[in-house]
């Protein structure tokens, strides 16, 4: 298991765990980041990510990406 911020571009990964405070978990859940969900990193710039999740593209910062374990 590793943070989403460390995976390669174009690889599909399964979310194993989401860390952080309860409000952080709820926020990520509303964006589609749920345990068992599939996520693919589209691009990475200075640690910030653009990912495909549930057929949508979402931009998240490095801090958020470090809380999502795949």
Phi, psi and omega per residue, in radians:
X1 nan 2.415 3.106
X2 -2.576 2.822 3.126
X3 -1.167 2.626 3.115
X4 -1.000 -0.535 -3.112
X5 -1.138 -0.249 -3.088
X6 -1.796 -0.063 -3.109
X7 -1.434 2.758 -3.124
X8 -1.361 2.751 3.096
X9 -1.196 2.365 3.069
X10 1.558 -0.122 3.126
X11 -1.514 2.305 3.038
X12 -1.487 2.285 -3.123
X13 -2.242 2.727 3.089
X14 -1.821 2.303 3.137
X15 -1.264 2.172 -3.124
X16 -1.689 -0.671 -3.062
X17 -2.761 2.617 3.067
X18 -2.177 2.147 -3.112
X19 -1.758 -3.057 3.101
X20 1.785 -3.087 3.130
X21 -1.240 2.850 -3.085
X22 -1.033 -0.714 -3.141
X23 -1.176 -0.571 3.074
X24 -1.143 -0.768 3.128
X25 -1.077 -0.749 3.138
X26 -1.125 -0.729 3.122
X27 -1.070 -0.823 3.133
X28 -1.130 -0.615 3.106
X29 -1.108 -0.691 3.132
X30 -1.166 -0.441 3.092
X31 -1.438 -0.182 3.122
X32 1.916 -0.003 3.137
X33 -1.458 1.687 3.134
X34 -2.215 2.664 3.122
X35 -1.035 2.269 -3.109
X36 1.651 -0.207 3.140
X37 -1.313 2.691 3.120
X38 -1.658 2.360 -3.131
X39 -2.407 2.416 3.122
X40 -2.232 2.253 3.095
X41 -1.373 2.145 -3.140
X42 -1.547 -0.813 3.097
X43 -2.695 2.798 -3.113
X44 -2.420 2.201 3.127
X45 -2.327 2.017 3.134
X46 0.898 0.644 3.109
X47 1.579 -0.316 3.086
X48 -1.439 2.484 -3.014
X49 -2.080 2.594 2.873
X50 -2.003 2.173 -3.060
X51 -2.229 2.675 2.972
X52 -1.660 2.158 3.086
X53 -2.454 2.200 -3.133
X54 0.856 0.866 3.081
X55 1.073 0.419 3.066
X56 -2.268 2.689 3.043
X57 -1.768 2.307 -3.103
X58 -2.297 2.379 3.048
X59 -1.736 2.270 3.093
X60 -2.340 2.647 3.118
X61 -1.393 2.929 -3.123
X62 -1.052 -0.683 -3.138
X63 -1.058 -0.766 3.099
X64 -1.163 -0.763 -3.106
X65 -1.079 -0.542 3.121
X66 -1.239 -0.331 3.134
X67 -1.510 -0.235 -3.119
X68 -1.721 1.999 -3.111
X69 -1.749 2.297 3.131
X70 -2.131 nan nan
